[in-house]
Amino acid sequence: MRAFFDWLLGRKTEVLWRELQNSGTQKRFDALCRANPQSISSHFAEWRTVPEDIRNDGKSVQRYAGTLMAVATYFRDRLQQPELMNDLIGTEESNPLLYWQNHSPAVAKLQSSFRFEEAEALLTKILNRLQTGTGHVTSIRAMTLGNLGTCRFELRDADSAVVYFRQALAICEQESDTEGIQAYLGNLFQAHRYRNDPEAASESALKLSGFFSAGDPQLSTWYARQAEIVRGGEPLSRVIATIGGRNYELNMLPAETEGSVKFLLYRNRLPLKLSTELTRRGDELFLQSLLEPALEFYRQAAQSDPPDPQPHYQRAFALMMSARYADAIEACHVTEELAPGWFHCREMLWMAQQLLIGKFDHEVLVTTGIVDDFNQPPKQNLNALVKVMKSFPGVASLHLRHGQTLTALDRRSEAAAAFRQGLTCELIPDVETRLCVALATVLEAGPERGELLRRAQDPEGNYVAAATAEVLERLFNRT
């Protein structure tokens, strides 16, 4: 008789499970849970074992697990009974994945707030919980190691970052995690560049080239070239081209291109995120003419990442606008030392020197700054330029902006005249090369255009102008 009742109870339990799994609606599911709390609680441990006859059927297993999770969730949220959920997924103490899941949002928040030391401390606790386990635990361990590497990198400890990235990479290689392999090889490449370790950086670049060789020939070629460049002594700054988000060295541009070609200054190391953010905040204040607060942000940015030229560059301009020309000259020299030819640094240095000796008025600087940075309508810029040029007709920088503004207004013949006038003024290579390219782009084909493009490729001139001239000359020669 006892065996009969056990069999009957088992049948009722099976029926209850099938009803839960096939309830069809949330209302029906809730009613079953509400009507059978004792029976469900008593048999939940048995249900946690997936029936043998469906273990090889992925969809059936997923459906089975979904019902278990739905039941546990109902008991936790509606009946305030967390025991089933704890039995199913464990607690933070017993389940390292649950600990990671509960604390990873805090890590992301700390990192996005540039609080990398606090993020590192929390990641270390997470890693300690992930020392054992396989499968998903292993992949989370690799991710955690990678995050620790990122924290150390952003804290200017690239040596320790390399150790973490290598550990993460080893796990991904063991698990055949292609996305992880790509990510951590890339991280190692950048960390070695930051450490100024050309051999290690070249090795990482070659591995990346091999990784992409089958699926992405362009990226494979890019990284093979990076390996050569870093091994041979990567310049502090150079110009690369981008087409559709893809990077190209200038001598590797495809003969036929779809989409526009953009030129970017490219450093021999990445800037740190805190420096970039502090510089951005300084820029916001600068555009509001809040120069002293902006200068403080630039100072903090430079302190957070000493090799980054951008805060020094922006600081130089803010100092010039504050009429602190001697300090601006010093900031320009620092920028040039960190990244030769950085944007308009050489023109800024020349302007600061001229302003310091009183060769022209502060109004010249203000006008060029407004035209370059404040995104005003071309007609408004044109009026400002014409006004200041009446007092200072011999400043090549003004003629350059004058011609660029006329070009934006599609007044090409007047623009050409402005550029020509600029080339008759006292010149430095930075401004001269920009004038040559600007004039060449508004001229029809002919010997003068070719001569201007060759003249613009002066290595002492503006890097972007020289790169533009090189590519334009190549293009015009083909057509």
C-alpha positions in Angstrom: 0.0 0.0 0.0 2.9 2.4 0.8 4.4 1.8 -2.6 1.0 2.6 -4.2 0.7 6.0 -2.4 4.3 6.8 -3.4 3.5 6.1 -7.0 0.4 8.2 -6.8 2.2 11.1 -5.3 4.9 10.8 -8.0 2.2 10.9 -10.7 0.7 14.0 -9.1 4.1 15.6 -9.1 4.7 14.8 -12.7 1.3 16.2 -13.7 2.0 19.4 -11.7 5.3 19.9 -13.5 3.7 19.3 -16.9 1.0 21.8 -16.1 3.5 24.4 -15.0 5.6 23.8 -18.2 2.5 23.9 -20.4 0.5 26.6 -18.6 0.4 28.8 -21.7 -0.4 32.0 -19.9 1.1 33.9 -17.0 -2.2 34.0 -15.3 -2.5 30.2 -15.4 1.1 29.8 -14.3 0.7 32.1 -11.3 -2.5 30.2 -10.3 -0.7 26.9 -10.3 2.1 28.3 -8.1 -0.3 30.0 -5.8 -2.4 26.8 -5.3 0.6 24.4 -4.8 3.3 26.1 -2.9 4.0 23.2 -0.5 4.2 20.6 -3.3 6.4 22.7 -5.5 8.8 23.5 -2.6 9.0 19.8 -1.7 9.8 18.6 -5.1 11.8 21.5 -6.6 15.1 19.8 -5.8 14.1 16.7 -7.8 13.0 18.9 -10.7 16.4 20.6 -10.8 17.8 17.4 -12.4 17.1 17.6 -16.1 15.4 14.3 -17.4 17.8 12.1 -19.2 15.6 11.7 -22.2 15.8 15.4 -23.2 19.4 16.2 -22.2 20.6 16.0 -25.9 17.7 18.2 -27.1 18.9 21.8 -26.7 15.5 23.4 -27.1 13.8 21.0 -24.6 16.6 21.7 -22.1 16.2 25.4 -22.6 12.4 25.2 -22.1 12.9 23.0 -19.0 15.4 25.4 -17.5 13.1 28.4 -18.3 10.3 26.8 -16.3 12.6 26.2 -13.3 13.7 29.8 -13.4 10.1 31.0 -13.7 9.0 29.0 -10.7 12.0 30.2 -8.6 11.3 33.8 -9.6 7.6 33.6 -8.7 8.4 32.2 -5.2 11.1 34.8 -4.7 9.2 37.9 -5.9 5.6 37.0 -5.2 5.8 34.8 -2.2 9.0 36.3 -0.7 10.5 32.9 -0.5 14.1 33.1 -2.0 15.0 29.5 -1.1 14.2 28.0 -4.5 16.2 30.6 -6.3 19.1 30.1 -4.0 18.9 26.3 -4.6 18.8 26.9 -8.3 21.6 29.4 -8.8 23.2 29.5 -5.3 24.2 32.6 -3.4 27.1 35.0 -3.8 29.1 32.8 -1.4 28.5 29.6 -3.3 28.1 30.8 -6.9 31.1 32.8 -8.3 29.1 33.7 -11.4 26.3 35.2 -9.3 28.9 37.3 -7.4 30.3 38.5 -10.7 26.8 39.2 -12.1 25.8 41.3 -9.0 29.1 43.3 -8.9 30.0 43.8 -12.6 27.6 46.7 -13.0 29.5 48.5 -10.2 32.8 47.8 -12.0 31.5 49.3 -15.2 30.2 52.4 -13.4 33.5 52.9 -11.6 35.4 52.6 -14.9 33.1 55.0 -16.7 33.7 57.4 -13.9 37.5 57.0 -14.3 37.8 55.6 -10.7 40.1 52.9 -11.9 41.7 52.1 -8.5 38.3 51.4 -6.9 37.4 49.3 -10.0 40.6 47.4 -9.6 39.9 46.6 -6.0 36.4 45.2 -6.8 37.7 43.3 -9.8 40.4 41.7 -7.6 37.6 40.4 -5.2 35.7 39.0 -8.2 38.8 37.3 -9.6 39.4 35.6 -6.2 35.9 34.1 -6.5 36.6 32.8 -10.0 39.8 30.8 -9.3 38.0 27.5 -9.7 35.4 26.4 -12.2 35.1 25.7 -15.9 32.9 26.7 -18.8 31.3 30.1 -18.3 33.4 30.7 -15.2 36.6 30.4 -17.3 35.4 33.0 -19.8 34.4 35.4 -17.1 37.8 34.9 -15.5 39.4 36.0 -18.8 37.1 39.0 -19.0 38.0 40.0 -15.4 41.7 39.7 -16.0 41.3 41.8 -19.1 39.4 44.4 -17.1 42.2 44.4 -14.5 44.7 45.0 -17.3 42.6 47.9 -18.5 42.6 49.5 -15.0 46.4 49.1 -14.7 46.9 50.6 -18.2 44.7 53.6 -17.4 46.6 54.0 -14.1 49.8 54.4 -16.2 51.1 50.9 -15.2 51.4 49.3 -18.6 53.9 46.7 -17.3 51.3 45.2 -15.0 48.6 45.6 -17.7 50.7 43.4 -19.9 50.7 40.6 -17.3 46.9 40.7 -17.0 46.4 40.9 -20.8 48.7 37.9 -21.3 46.8 35.8 -18.8 43.5 36.7 -20.4 44.8 35.9 -23.8 46.1 32.5 -22.7 42.7 31.5 -21.4 41.0 32.7 -24.6 43.5 30.7 -26.7 42.9 27.6 -24.6 39.1 28.0 -25.0 39.3 29.0 -28.7 37.6 32.3 -27.9 38.3 34.2 -31.2 36.7 37.5 -30.0 38.8 37.4 -26.8 42.0 36.5 -28.7 41.5 39.5 -31.0 40.7 41.9 -28.1 43.7 40.9 -25.9 46.2 40.8 -28.7 45.0 44.3 -29.5 45.3 45.4 -25.9 48.8 43.9 -25.7 49.8 45.8 -28.9 48.7 49.1 -27.5 50.2 48.4 -24.0 53.6 47.6 -25.5 53.5 50.7 -27.7 52.7 52.7 -24.5 55.7 51.0 -22.8 57.9 51.9 -25.8 58.8 48.2 -26.3 59.0 47.9 -30.0 59.9 44.2 -30.2 57.0 43.1 -28.0 54.6 45.5 -29.9 55.8 44.1 -33.2 55.3 40.6 -32.1 51.7 41.4 -31.0 51.1 43.2 -34.3 52.3 40.1 -36.3 50.0 37.9 -34.3 47.1 40.2 -35.1 48.1 40.1 -38.8 48.0 36.3 -38.7 44.7 36.3 -36.9 43.0 38.4 -39.6 44.8 36.8 -42.5 41.9 34.5 -43.5 38.9 36.7 -42.8 40.0 40.3 -43.2 43.0 40.9 -45.5 43.0 44.7 -45.1 43.3 44.5 -41.3 46.0 41.7 -41.7 48.0 44.0 -44.0 47.5 47.0 -41.6 48.9 45.1 -38.7 51.8 43.6 -40.7 52.7 47.1 -41.6 52.4 48.3 -38.0 54.8 45.5 -37.0 57.4 46.9 -39.4 56.8 50.5 -38.3 57.2 49.9 -34.6 60.2 47.6 -35.0 61.9 50.2 -37.2 61.2 53.0 -34.7 57.7 54.4 -34.7 57.6 58.3 -35.1 56.0 60.2 -32.3 53.3 61.4 -34.7 52.5 60.8 -38.3 49.5 61.1 -40.6 47.3 58.1 -41.7 44.3 58.0 -43.9 40.9 56.5 -43.1 38.3 55.3 -45.5 35.0 54.0 -44.2 36.4 53.7 -40.7 39.4 51.7 -42.0 43.0 52.9 -41.3 45.6 53.0 -44.0 49.2 54.1 -44.1 49.6 56.7 -46.9 51.7 54.4 -49.1 49.1 51.7 -48.7 46.0 53.5 -49.9 44.1 51.5 -52.5 44.3 52.8 -56.1 40.5 52.9 -56.3 38.6 54.1 -53.2 34.9 54.3 -52.3 33.9 57.1 -50.0 35.8 60.1 -48.8 39.4 59.9 -47.6 40.1 61.6 -44.3 43.5 62.3 -42.8 44.3 61.8 -39.1 47.3 62.6 -36.9 48.3 59.3 -35.4 50.5 59.0 -32.3 52.8 56.2 -31.2 50.7 55.5 -28.2 47.1 55.8 -27.1 46.0 58.7 -24.8 44.6 57.6 -21.4 40.9 58.0 -20.9 41.1 60.3 -18.0 43.4 62.7 -19.9 40.9 62.7 -22.8 38.0 63.4 -20.5 39.7 66.2 -18.6 40.7 67.8 -21.8 37.2 67.6 -23.1 35.9 69.3 -20.0 38.5 72.0 -20.5 37.4 72.5 -24.1 33.8 73.0 -23.0 34.8 75.7 -20.6 37.1 77.3 -23.3 34.3 77.6 -25.7 32.4 79.5 -23.0 35.4 81.8 -22.7 36.0 80.5 -19.1 39.7 80.4 -19.7 41.1 80.0 -16.1 38.9 77.0 -15.3 39.7 75.5 -18.7 43.4 75.9 -18.0 43.0 74.0 -14.7 41.4 71.1 -16.5 44.2 71.1 -19.1 46.8 71.1 -16.3 45.1 68.1 -14.6 44.9 66.3 -18.0 48.6 66.8 -18.6 49.4 65.5 -15.2 47.2 62.4 -15.6 49.0 61.4 -18.9 52.3 63.2 -19.4 53.0 61.8 -22.9 49.6 63.1 -24.3 50.2 66.2 -26.3 46.6 67.3 -26.6 46.2 69.0 -23.1 49.4 70.9 -23.7 48.2 71.9 -27.2 44.8 73.2 -25.8 46.5 74.8 -22.9 48.8 76.7 -25.3 45.8 78.1 -27.1 44.0 79.1 -23.9 47.1 80.8 -22.6 47.4 82.7 -25.9 43.7 83.8 -25.6 44.6 85.0 -22.1 47.4 87.1 -23.5 50.0 85.0 -21.6 52.2 84.6 -24.7 55.4 83.6 -23.0 53.6 80.7 -21.2 51.9 79.8 -24.5 55.3 79.6 -26.2 56.5 77.1 -23.5 53.3 75.0 -23.9 53.8 74.9 -27.7 57.4 73.7 -27.3 56.2 70.9 -25.0 53.5 69.9 -27.5 56.1 69.9 -30.4 58.4 67.8 -28.3 55.7 65.2 -27.5 54.2 65.1 -31.0 56.0 67.0 -33.8 53.6 68.8 -36.1 50.6 68.4 -33.8 47.6 70.1 -35.5 48.4 73.8 -35.8 51.0 73.8 -33.0 53.8 75.3 -35.2 51.5 78.1 -36.4 50.4 78.8 -32.8 54.1 79.0 -31.7 54.9 81.5 -34.4 51.8 83.6 -33.5 52.7 83.6 -29.8 56.2 84.8 -30.7 54.8 87.6 -32.9 52.3 88.6 -30.3 55.0 88.7 -27.6 57.1 91.1 -29.5 54.1 93.2 -30.5 54.3 92.6 -34.2 50.5 92.4 -34.5 47.5 92.8 -32.3 45.7 90.3 -30.1 42.7 90.8 -32.4 44.4 88.7 -35.1 44.6 85.7 -32.7 41.0 86.1 -31.6 39.7 86.2 -35.2 41.7 83.1 -36.3 40.5 81.3 -33.2 36.9 82.2 -33.8 37.1 81.1 -37.4 38.7 77.8 -36.4 36.9 76.7 -33.3 33.5 78.4 -32.8 31.6 77.0 -35.8 30.1 80.3 -36.9 28.4 80.8 -40.3 30.9 81.6 -43.1 29.4 85.0 -43.8 29.9 86.0 -40.2 33.5 84.8 -40.3 34.1 86.6 -43.6 33.0 89.9 -42.1 35.3 89.4 -39.1 38.3 88.5 -41.3 37.8 91.4 -43.7 37.7 93.8 -40.7 40.9 92.7 -39.1 42.8 92.3 -42.4 42.3 96.1 -43.0 44.6 96.7 -40.0 46.9 93.7 -40.5 47.1 92.9 -44.3 50.4 91.1 -44.1 49.4 88.1 -41.9 49.4 84.9 -43.9 47.2 83.1 -41.4 44.4 85.6 -42.0 44.6 85.2 -45.7 44.5 81.4 -45.3 41.2 81.6 -43.3 39.9 84.2 -45.7 40.4 81.9 -48.6 38.9 78.9 -46.7 35.8 81.0 -45.8 35.4 82.1 -49.5 35.7 78.4 -50.6 33.0 77.5 -48.1 30.8 80.1 -49.8 31.7 78.7 -53.2 33.5 81.8 -54.3 36.4 79.9 -55.7 38.1 82.6 -57.8 38.1 85.0 -54.8 39.4 82.2 -52.6 42.3 81.6 -55.1 43.2 85.3 -54.9 43.2 85.2 -51.1 45.4 82.1 -51.0 47.8 83.8 -53.5 47.9 86.9 -51.4 48.8 84.8 -48.4 51.7 83.2 -50.2 53.2 86.7 -50.7 53.4 87.3 -47.0 56.0 86.4 -44.5 55.7 82.6 -44.2 56.5 79.7 -42.0 56.4 76.2 -43.4 53.2 75.2 -41.6 51.1 78.0 -43.0 52.8 77.9 -46.4 52.0 74.2 -47.0 48.4 74.7 -46.0 48.1 77.7 -48.4 49.6 75.6 -51.2 47.2 72.8 -50.7 44.2 75.1 -50.3 45.1 76.9 -53.5 45.7 73.7 -55.5 42.2 72.4 -54.6 40.5 75.5 -56.1 42.6 75.5 -59.3 41.9 73.6 -62.5 44.4 71.0 -63.8 47.7 72.5 -64.9 51.4 72.9 -64.1 50.8 75.4 -61.3 48.5 72.9 -59.5 51.2 70.2 -59.7 53.9 72.6 -58.5 51.8 73.7 -55.5 51.2 70.1 -54.4 54.9 69.3 -54.6 55.7 72.4 -52.7 53.2 71.4 -50.0 55.0 68.2 -49.2 57.7 70.0 -47.3 58.5 67.7 -44.3 58.9 70.8 -42.1 55.4 72.0 -42.9 52.0 70.9 -41.8 51.7 67.2 -41.6 48.1 66.9 -42.7 48.7 69.4 -45.6 51.7 67.4 -46.8 49.7 64.1 -46.6 46.8 65.7 -48.5 49.1 67.0 -51.2 50.8 63.6 -51.6 47.5 61.8 -52.1 46.1 64.5 -54.3 49.2 64.5 -56.5 48.9 60.7 -56.9 45.2 61.0 -57.7 45.6 63.8 -60.2 48.5 61.9 -61.9 46.2 58.9 -62.4 43.4 61.0 -64.0 
